[in-house]
Amino acid sequence: MAKCSREQRDRAVDLYVRYERCAADVIRELGYPSRGMLPVWYRERLEEERTGVPSRRGERYRRHTDEQKRAAVDPLPRTRQAPETHHARARLSEKP
């Protein structure tokens, strides 16, 4: 799914309002967004205007801290040997 910039969303919503909330006309002119996404952007714009708090849609957020990422990729201490594979056991049994 392609992500649209804030400017692209604003342009689409402006046209949506100008075209009397006709999603097909906006999509025909811009080539984006999907028919279902445009009303969502419109509702977000209304909410932003009502509350004065900008939408955080599209912002990246960090799920994990750098420390958590490092801990995830640091090698774990080996407490036991890896089990032999089926092929390795078969080769051992073939030896005279």
mmCIF file of the C-alpha atoms, coordinates in Angstrom:
data_MODEL
# 
_entry.id   MODEL 
# 
loop_
_atom_site.group_PDB 
_atom_site.id 
_atom_site.type_symbol 
_atom_site.label_atom_id 
_atom_site.label_alt_id 
_atom_site.label_comp_id 
_atom_site.label_asym_id 
_atom_site.label_entity_id 
_atom_site.label_seq_id 
_atom_site.pdbx_PDB_ins_code 
_atom_site.Cartn_x 
_atom_site.Cartn_y 
_atom_site.Cartn_z 
_atom_site.occupancy 
_atom_site.B_iso_or_equiv 
_atom_site.pdbx_formal_charge 
_atom_site.auth_seq_id 
_atom_site.auth_comp_id 
_atom_site.auth_asym_id 
_atom_site.auth_atom_id 
_atom_site.pdbx_PDB_model_num 
ATOM 1  C CA . MET A 1 1  ? 0.000   0.000   0.000   1.00 0.00 ? 1  MET A CA 1 
ATOM 2  C CA . ALA A 1 2  ? 1.426   3.356   -1.000  1.00 0.00 ? 2  ALA A CA 1 
ATOM 3  C CA . LYS A 1 3  ? 1.601   6.047   1.638   1.00 0.00 ? 3  LYS A CA 1 
ATOM 4  C CA . CYS A 1 4  ? 0.573   9.571   0.784   1.00 0.00 ? 4  CYS A CA 1 
ATOM 5  C CA . SER A 1 5  ? 2.264   12.626  2.214   1.00 0.00 ? 5  SER A CA 1 
ATOM 6  C CA . ARG A 1 6  ? 0.429   15.138  4.349   1.00 0.00 ? 6  ARG A CA 1 
ATOM 7  C CA . GLU A 1 7  ? 0.301   17.532  1.380   1.00 0.00 ? 7  GLU A CA 1 
ATOM 8  C CA . GLN A 1 8  ? -1.220  14.857  -0.846  1.00 0.00 ? 8  GLN A CA 1 
ATOM 9  C CA . ARG A 1 9  ? -3.874  14.060  1.766   1.00 0.00 ? 9  ARG A CA 1 
ATOM 10 C CA . ASP A 1 10 ? -4.684  17.755  2.194   1.00 0.00 ? 10 ASP A CA 1 
ATOM 11 C CA . ARG A 1 11 ? -4.997  18.226  -1.570  1.00 0.00 ? 11 ARG A CA 1 
ATOM 12 C CA . ALA A 1 12 ? -7.296  15.215  -1.875  1.00 0.00 ? 12 ALA A CA 1 
ATOM 13 C CA . VAL A 1 13 ? -9.516  16.388  0.999   1.00 0.00 ? 13 VAL A CA 1 
ATOM 14 C CA . ASP A 1 14 ? -9.687  19.915  -0.444  1.00 0.00 ? 14 ASP A CA 1 
ATOM 15 C CA . LEU A 1 15 ? -10.917 18.488  -3.745  1.00 0.00 ? 15 LEU A CA 1 
ATOM 16 C CA . TYR A 1 16 ? -13.299 16.167  -1.906  1.00 0.00 ? 16 TYR A CA 1 
ATOM 17 C CA . VAL A 1 17 ? -14.917 19.203  -0.298  1.00 0.00 ? 17 VAL A CA 1 
ATOM 18 C CA . ARG A 1 18 ? -14.897 21.196  -3.557  1.00 0.00 ? 18 ARG A CA 1 
ATOM 19 C CA . TYR A 1 19 ? -16.506 18.310  -5.456  1.00 0.00 ? 19 TYR A CA 1 
ATOM 20 C CA . GLU A 1 20 ? -19.247 18.003  -2.829  1.00 0.00 ? 20 GLU A CA 1 
ATOM 21 C CA . ARG A 1 21 ? -17.811 14.819  -1.334  1.00 0.00 ? 21 ARG A CA 1 
ATOM 22 C CA . CYS A 1 22 ? -17.708 12.896  -4.582  1.00 0.00 ? 22 CYS A CA 1 
ATOM 23 C CA . ALA A 1 23 ? -14.827 10.449  -4.143  1.00 0.00 ? 23 ALA A CA 1 
ATOM 24 C CA . ALA A 1 24 ? -14.966 9.276   -7.766  1.00 0.00 ? 24 ALA A CA 1 
ATOM 25 C CA . ASP A 1 25 ? -14.199 12.762  -9.100  1.00 0.00 ? 25 ASP A CA 1 
ATOM 26 C CA . VAL A 1 26 ? -11.234 13.176  -6.754  1.00 0.00 ? 26 VAL A CA 1 
ATOM 27 C CA . ILE A 1 27 ? -9.820  9.767   -7.606  1.00 0.00 ? 27 ILE A CA 1 
ATOM 28 C CA . ARG A 1 28 ? -10.326 10.432  -11.326 1.00 0.00 ? 28 ARG A CA 1 
ATOM 29 C CA . GLU A 1 29 ? -8.387  13.705  -11.075 1.00 0.00 ? 29 GLU A CA 1 
ATOM 30 C CA . LEU A 1 30 ? -5.585  12.649  -8.728  1.00 0.00 ? 30 LEU A CA 1 
ATOM 31 C CA . GLY A 1 31 ? -5.339  8.910   -9.239  1.00 0.00 ? 31 GLY A CA 1 
ATOM 32 C CA . TYR A 1 32 ? -5.398  8.375   -5.487  1.00 0.00 ? 32 TYR A CA 1 
ATOM 33 C CA . PRO A 1 33 ? -6.561  7.589   -2.765  1.00 0.00 ? 33 PRO A CA 1 
ATOM 34 C CA . SER A 1 34 ? -8.816  4.587   -2.570  1.00 0.00 ? 34 SER A CA 1 
ATOM 35 C CA . ARG A 1 35 ? -12.543 5.089   -2.416  1.00 0.00 ? 35 ARG A CA 1 
ATOM 36 C CA . GLY A 1 36 ? -12.604 4.057   1.241   1.00 0.00 ? 36 GLY A CA 1 
ATOM 37 C CA . MET A 1 37 ? -9.615  6.116   2.383   1.00 0.00 ? 37 MET A CA 1 
ATOM 38 C CA . LEU A 1 38 ? -10.851 9.503   1.233   1.00 0.00 ? 38 LEU A CA 1 
ATOM 39 C CA . PRO A 1 39 ? -13.791 9.676   3.680   1.00 0.00 ? 39 PRO A CA 1 
ATOM 40 C CA . VAL A 1 40 ? -11.408 8.614   6.468   1.00 0.00 ? 40 VAL A CA 1 
ATOM 41 C CA . TRP A 1 41 ? -9.071  11.515  5.637   1.00 0.00 ? 41 TRP A CA 1 
ATOM 42 C CA . TYR A 1 42 ? -12.074 13.839  5.511   1.00 0.00 ? 42 TYR A CA 1 
ATOM 43 C CA . ARG A 1 43 ? -13.267 12.749  8.963   1.00 0.00 ? 43 ARG A CA 1 
ATOM 44 C CA . GLU A 1 44 ? -9.741  13.208  10.312  1.00 0.00 ? 44 GLU A CA 1 
ATOM 45 C CA . ARG A 1 45 ? -9.664  16.737  8.889   1.00 0.00 ? 45 ARG A CA 1 
ATOM 46 C CA . LEU A 1 46 ? -12.983 17.527  10.580  1.00 0.00 ? 46 LEU A CA 1 
ATOM 47 C CA . GLU A 1 47 ? -11.658 16.140  13.863  1.00 0.00 ? 47 GLU A CA 1 
ATOM 48 C CA . GLU A 1 48 ? -8.473  18.212  13.543  1.00 0.00 ? 48 GLU A CA 1 
ATOM 49 C CA . GLU A 1 49 ? -10.514 21.356  12.936  1.00 0.00 ? 49 GLU A CA 1 
ATOM 50 C CA . ARG A 1 50 ? -12.796 20.570  15.874  1.00 0.00 ? 50 ARG A CA 1 
ATOM 51 C CA . THR A 1 51 ? -10.047 19.780  18.401  1.00 0.00 ? 51 THR A CA 1 
ATOM 52 C CA . GLY A 1 52 ? -7.104  21.740  17.028  1.00 0.00 ? 52 GLY A CA 1 
ATOM 53 C CA . VAL A 1 53 ? -4.907  18.655  17.424  1.00 0.00 ? 53 VAL A CA 1 
ATOM 54 C CA . PRO A 1 54 ? -3.237  17.480  14.208  1.00 0.00 ? 54 PRO A CA 1 
ATOM 55 C CA . SER A 1 55 ? -3.611  13.876  13.129  1.00 0.00 ? 55 SER A CA 1 
ATOM 56 C CA . ARG A 1 56 ? -0.631  11.625  13.688  1.00 0.00 ? 56 ARG A CA 1 
ATOM 57 C CA . ARG A 1 57 ? -1.495  9.440   10.710  1.00 0.00 ? 57 ARG A CA 1 
ATOM 58 C CA . GLY A 1 58 ? 1.542   8.447   8.720   1.00 0.00 ? 58 GLY A CA 1 
ATOM 59 C CA . GLU A 1 59 ? 4.032   9.328   11.434  1.00 0.00 ? 59 GLU A CA 1 
ATOM 60 C CA . ARG A 1 60 ? 6.572   6.690   12.133  1.00 0.00 ? 60 ARG A CA 1 
ATOM 61 C CA . TYR A 1 61 ? 6.874   5.473   15.645  1.00 0.00 ? 61 TYR A CA 1 
ATOM 62 C CA . ARG A 1 62 ? 9.463   3.353   17.319  1.00 0.00 ? 62 ARG A CA 1 
ATOM 63 C CA . ARG A 1 63 ? 8.224   0.051   18.582  1.00 0.00 ? 63 ARG A CA 1 
ATOM 64 C CA . HIS A 1 64 ? 11.491  -0.870  20.242  1.00 0.00 ? 64 HIS A CA 1 
ATOM 65 C CA . THR A 1 65 ? 14.310  1.099   21.836  1.00 0.00 ? 65 THR A CA 1 
ATOM 66 C CA . ASP A 1 66 ? 17.854  0.796   20.491  1.00 0.00 ? 66 ASP A CA 1 
ATOM 67 C CA . GLU A 1 67 ? 18.765  -1.210  23.584  1.00 0.00 ? 67 GLU A CA 1 
ATOM 68 C CA . GLN A 1 68 ? 15.959  -3.690  22.900  1.00 0.00 ? 68 GLN A CA 1 
ATOM 69 C CA . LYS A 1 69 ? 17.097  -4.040  19.296  1.00 0.00 ? 69 LYS A CA 1 
ATOM 70 C CA . ARG A 1 70 ? 20.709  -4.700  20.323  1.00 0.00 ? 70 ARG A CA 1 
ATOM 71 C CA . ALA A 1 71 ? 19.619  -7.269  22.877  1.00 0.00 ? 71 ALA A CA 1 
ATOM 72 C CA . ALA A 1 72 ? 17.567  -9.068  20.238  1.00 0.00 ? 72 ALA A CA 1 
ATOM 73 C CA . VAL A 1 73 ? 20.497  -9.492  17.867  1.00 0.00 ? 73 VAL A CA 1 
ATOM 74 C CA . ASP A 1 74 ? 23.275  -10.149 20.381  1.00 0.00 ? 74 ASP A CA 1 
ATOM 75 C CA . PRO A 1 75 ? 24.190  -13.806 20.297  1.00 0.00 ? 75 PRO A CA 1 
ATOM 76 C CA . LEU A 1 76 ? 22.681  -15.837 23.075  1.00 0.00 ? 76 LEU A CA 1 
ATOM 77 C CA . PRO A 1 77 ? 25.009  -17.949 25.194  1.00 0.00 ? 77 PRO A CA 1 
ATOM 78 C CA . ARG A 1 78 ? 24.893  -21.563 24.114  1.00 0.00 ? 78 ARG A CA 1 
ATOM 79 C CA . THR A 1 79 ? 23.880  -23.848 26.928  1.00 0.00 ? 79 THR A CA 1 
ATOM 80 C CA . ARG A 1 80 ? 23.739  -27.045 24.881  1.00 0.00 ? 80 ARG A CA 1 
ATOM 81 C CA . GLN A 1 81 ? 24.822  -28.248 21.503  1.00 0.00 ? 81 GLN A CA 1 
ATOM 82 C CA . ALA A 1 82 ? 22.477  -28.137 18.582  1.00 0.00 ? 82 ALA A CA 1 
ATOM 83 C CA . PRO A 1 83 ? 20.866  -31.511 17.884  1.00 0.00 ? 83 PRO A CA 1 
ATOM 84 C CA . GLU A 1 84 ? 22.287  -33.524 15.041  1.00 0.00 ? 84 GLU A CA 1 
ATOM 85 C CA . THR A 1 85 ? 20.403  -33.523 11.804  1.00 0.00 ? 85 THR A CA 1 
ATOM 86 C CA . HIS A 1 86 ? 18.936  -36.649 10.324  1.00 0.00 ? 86 HIS A CA 1 
ATOM 87 C CA . HIS A 1 87 ? 21.623  -36.687 7.593   1.00 0.00 ? 87 HIS A CA 1 
ATOM 88 C CA . ALA A 1 88 ? 24.483  -36.386 10.066  1.00 0.00 ? 88 ALA A CA 1 
ATOM 89 C CA . ARG A 1 89 ? 23.156  -39.339 12.073  1.00 0.00 ? 89 ARG A CA 1 
ATOM 90 C CA . ALA A 1 90 ? 22.732  -41.361 8.898   1.00 0.00 ? 90 ALA A CA 1 
ATOM 91 C CA . ARG A 1 91 ? 26.374  -40.730 7.898   1.00 0.00 ? 91 ARG A CA 1 
ATOM 92 C CA . LEU A 1 92 ? 27.585  -41.817 11.345  1.00 0.00 ? 92 LEU A CA 1 
ATOM 93 C CA . SER A 1 93 ? 25.670  -45.059 11.131  1.00 0.00 ? 93 SER A CA 1 
ATOM 94 C CA . GLU A 1 94 ? 27.173  -45.862 7.690   1.00 0.00 ? 94 GLU A CA 1 
ATOM 95 C CA . LYS A 1 95 ? 30.764  -45.741 8.953   1.00 0.00 ? 95 LYS A CA 1 
ATOM 96 C CA . PRO A 1 96 ? 32.337  -49.215 9.400   1.00 0.00 ? 96 PRO A CA 1 
# 
